[in-house]
Amino acid sequence: MTRPIRFIVADDHQLVRSGVCAFLRTEPDLELVGEASDGTEAVALCKAHAPDVAIMDMIMPGGGADAIKEVNRVSPATKIIVLTSYDDGEQAVKAIQAGALSYLLKDVAAEDLAVAVRRAATGQATIHPRVASLLADALRLPPPSQGGTLTARELEILSLIAQAMNNRQIAQRLGIAEKTVKVHVSNVLSKLNLPDRTNAAVYAWRAGWVNPPAGVVPGAI
């Protein structure tokens, strides 16, 4: 990017929030545009400033999956990095299903967090190595047998789902109505006999149709 990457930090623990902000503000290509102590404030900041990246705790007042979904609604271009202490696969699945791009633990090195912010700004996911295998186990499914029945458009939709795009972003990318995207997504899930978008993305990675986002360990999926 030719301009600084604009980001917010949302965490209910002031010490953590201040520490993250203090380090990232030293990076010349990163620009802090706001801090939030809960999910409601994070959503408001994203609505007001449309940052490139939102770094959000998973467990905080007004936070969690609902806050992630709301950020995606009010600021669809904002990429969300979950920064949390919870390293279980269930929380990671909830976060990614809600629309988070990356999932990191609070023991991440400061330099690695800065790299994750830069990658998120370009749409590249980063998954903490300790969480990647848990996430893979939580999403492990027998290979569906009907993949060959997908149309060219449905394969295109599946590819974009596997790149962590939501329906609005897919509609903008393809120049079609969001309602049309919803129909295609429903058809993809039905034909592949899959319960949700996250499992569809994992299936696409495992089938070799789409490369997994950077930071996900392909062999573990």
Secondary structure, 3 states (H helix, E strand, C coil): CCCCEEEEEECCCHHHHHHHHHHHCCCCCEEEEEEECCHHHHHHHHHHHCCCEEEECCCCCCCHHHHHHHHHHHCCCCEEEEEECCCCHHHHHHHHHHCCCEEEECCCCHHHHHHHHHHHHCCCCCECHHHHHHHHHHCCCCCCCCHHHCCHHHHHHHHHHCCCCCHHHHHHHHCCCHHHHHHHHHHHHHHHCCCCHHHHHHHHHHHCCCCCCCCCCHHHC
